[in-house]
Amino acid sequence: MSALAVTGLAVAGSPDVPDTAQATDAVHLADAATDHTCRTDGSAPGSERRSPEGHDGELTPEQAADHQAQLEEALGTDRGRQIAPPQSVPVVVHVVSAEDGEGDVGRERVEQQIQVLNDAYRGVYASGEEATDTGFGFELTEVTRHSDDAWFHEFSSNRDTIRAELHQGGPETLNIYTADLGSGVLGFSTFPQDVESSPEQDGVVVSYDTLPGGSRENFDLGHTTTHEVGHWLGLFHTFQNGCESPGDYVDDTPYEREAANGCPVGRDTCTGRPGEDPVNNFMNYTDDACMTHFTPGQAERMVQHWAGFREPRV
């Protein structure tokens, strides 16, 4: 399937973004890793929610603005320079299972997950103008296995210890952890802005049953990982800031008042803004089968974060 390839991106701030570098009331998040969490919160029957952990559901406008300010500072003189995404992102998958074997995800499903990532970031699931090749590719370099009941069933309670012990590589290495996160949680991820202060916590955690072929109804195609890796590369949810400027800091994703569930058609929660809600975007909360694409603007923003925080320094 053809896709719109993003091979060279100009690093520049969004024209709809305020001068966040001058903000005096921004909440600084550099003291601890900030995890985006996917959970069920009961807002809709059977719905799975993707929410930033530790922020009462979502990042506040001030927290999002602080992330933007950190990005602009990190880019520095690189702003405006033509940059390209990495040829390949190395991936280490840490499979955490119970002592009776529950959650011991096989190599084949791990490889299928990496293929889902590559297809999603190359625009394979969309067609026409929506088929954006972000330029990011992912290469599985290692699978580690760890059998521990406490780690598997209570990952969130032990996550700092687990990640500190298992994490491999530098900011450019994607560490993915699979475990049992409970009935209401799909996964969580750190931001690129957290790497310097908490390098050992950097990575993505997903419920083992969300990998391709898993048992999580409506979320068994692997797009929980697609979504969380989007956060790992700096993207906000499409509904960040609701209908208020600057939204998710991406010009080509329509404004959206609140998260979408299931796969609604013709949804428009910001009637005063152009475009219907981006329900098919990977950074929404819709079912896996409904998710199809990133936008060119999101691709550019991910490359900006890679250049600012993850690109290996020579």
N, C-alpha and C positions, 0 to 999 in steps of 0.2 A: 504494500500500500504506500502510495506516495505521501510525503510529509513535508512540511515547511521546515527546512533545516536552519538552525541558528548556529552559524559557523563563526561569525565575528560580531561581537556585541559592543556597543558604545556604553561605557560605564558612566552613567549620569543620573542625577536625582530626578524623580518624577516631577513634572511641571505642576502637579496638583498637590505637592507635598510642602507643608510649612517648613520654615527654617528651624528644624528641631535642634540644631546645634546650639541655639540660643535659649532653649527651654530651661527654666530654672526649677520647675516642679516635677521633672522626670524622675521616675523611680529607677534607680540604678540596680541592675541585676547581676553585676559581675561577681558578687560575693558567693554565689552558689549556682549550680547548674539549674536551668529552668526546663522542666519536662512538660511537653504537651501530652495530655492523657486522653485516650479514647475510652469512653465509658457509657454505660446505660444509666440515664438519670431519671427515667420514668416520664419524661416530657411527652412521649408518644408511645403507645402500646408497642412493645417489642423493639423499640428503636435503640440503636447503638449510637452513642454520642462521642464525638472527638473533641475533647476540651483540654486546655492547658492546665496541667496539674499545678497546684499551689497558687492559683490565681482566681479562686472562686468561680471557676468555669471558663473564663476567657481572659486574655490579656486586656488590661485597661487601655484606654487611648494613650495615657501617659507612659505606660510600659512599652507599648508599641512604638511610640515616638522616640523613646530612649533607645530601642533597638535600631531604629533608623539613624539616629545620631551616631551610634557606635559604628554602624556600617559606613556612613559618610566619612567618619574619622579614620577608619581602617583603610578605606580606599585612597584617601589623601590625594596625592598628585596623579594617581591612576584614573581618577574620574575623567571621563571623556576619551580615554584610551581604548582602542579596539582590542578586545580580549576574546579568548575562545575558551570553551569548557575543556576539562581534561579529557584526554583520549580514553582513559579508563580509570574508574575508581575501584581500588582494591577492597574486597569485602571479606570479613571474617564473621562467620556465623557460630554463635555459642548456643548449643542445644542443651538446655537444662531440663532434666527429666526426674520423675519420681523413682524411687528405688525398685518399684515393681514394674518399671518400664513405661508407665504412662508418660506421654509427651516426648518420647524418644523419637523424634521426627527423623525419618529416613533420608539418606543422601539424595534420593530421587526427588523428593518433595522440596528439599532445600534448593536443588538445582532448578526446579520448576519455578520457585520463588524468584530466583535471580533472573530467569527468563522473563517472568512477568514484569520485573523492574525494567529490564532492558526494553521490552516492548512498549511499556507505558511511557518511558522517557524518550522513545524514538517516535512516538505518535502512531503506533500501530493500531490502537483501539478506536481511533477517530477517523473521520474522512473529511475530504474537502478542506475548507479554510481552518477547521478545528484541529487538523492533524499536524501538530507541532513537534518536530524533532528538536528536543532541547539540547542535543549534542552530548548529553551525559550517557556514559556506558558503565556497566558494573561487571567486575570480574571476581568470581569466587576464588579466593586464595587458600582458605582453610576452613574446616568445620571442626569445632571442639565439642566434646561431650562431657557432661557432668551430671552424675546421679546423686541427688540430695533432696530428700523430702521437704525440708524446710525451705530450701532455695526454690524448689519447683512450686509448691503450694503457697508460699508466702514471699514471692519475689519482691513485691513492692516494699515490704517491711525490711528486706535484707538487700535492697538494690544497690546501695552505696558500697557495701562490702563486696557483693558479687561483681559489680562492674570494675571496682578497683583491682580485684584479683585476676579477672579474666581479660581485661581490655588489652588490645594489641595495637601497635602502630601509632602513628601520629595523627594530626588533624585531618590528613587526607585519606585515612583508612576508615571505612564504614564498618563499625562493629554492630552486629544485630544479635540480640538475645531473644530466645524463645522460651516461654515457660507458661504455667497456668496463672493467668492474671485475675481469675475469678469471673463470675457470670456477667458482671457489668462493665468489664474493662477490655478494650481491644488492644491498646498499646500506648506507648509514650515515647517522646524523643527530646533530645536537647537541641538548643539553637547553636549556630556557629559562634555567636557572641559569647558562649559559655566556655569555649575551648581553653582559652588562656588561663582562666581561674580554676577550672576543674577538668583538666585533660583526661583524667582517668575515668570520669563519668560520661564522657562523650559517646553518643551512640543512640541506637533505636532499640526499643523493647516491644515485642509483639506477642500476643497470645498464640500459643502453638497451633490452636485449631483454626487460625485465620490464614495459615499458609494454604496454597492451592491443594485441593482435595481434603481440606479439613472439615470439621463437623459444625462450625459456627454458621448457622442459617443466615443467609443473605450476605455473609462476610467470609466466604470461603474461597475466593478467587485470588487472594494475595494482595488486594489493594489497600489493606490496612498498612502493609509495609510501604507501598507506593506513597500513601499519604504521609506517613511518619518520616520517610526519607525527604519528602518535600520540606518538612519542618527542619530536618537536619541540614538542608541546604538553604534555609533562611526564609521560607515562605510562611505567611500567615494564612489563616482561614479566609475563604472568600468573603465571609460575613464580618470580618474584623471591622470594628467601628460602625457597623450597621449601615445606615443610609448617609452617615455623616462623612465629610471629607476628612482625611484622604482615603478612607476605606481600607483596603488591604495593601495600599502603596503600589498597586499595579494598575496601570491605566486601562488595560484592555479586558479586565474582569469586571462585569457590571456590579453595581452596588447591590447588597443583599442585607435585608434587615436582620435576619436570623437564620440559623442553620436549617437545611432541608433534610428531611427524612424520607426513606423509601425512594421513590423516583417520580416526583410530581411533574406534570406537564403544564407549561404555560404559566408557571409561578412568577409573580412579580410583586415583591414586597416593598420595593422602593419606586413607587409609581412616578415620583418626581424626577427620577433619574432614567437615562436611556438604557434600553435593553432589559430582557427578562433575567431572572435570577440564574446564575451559573450552576445549575443543579448537576450538570454532568462533569463538573471540574473535579479533579482529584483532591482538591483542598476543601471540598464540602464534606457533609456528613452522610451522603446518600449511600444506598446499597452498592456493593461492589459491581454488580452488573450494570448499574447506572453510570458509573464513573468511566470516562472515556479519554480525557485530555488535560494537558496544561495549555497555557496560552504563550505566545511569543514574549509577552511582557513578563510572565512568570519565569520563562527560560532565562531572560536577561537578568532578572533579579537573583536567580540561583547562581548564575555565573558571577555576578557582583559579589555575592557572599563567598563563593569559592576563592575569588581573587583576594578578597579582604581578609579571610580568616583560615582557609583550608589549603590553599596552594602551597606546596613545599617551597621553602626558601632556599636559594642556592647560596 
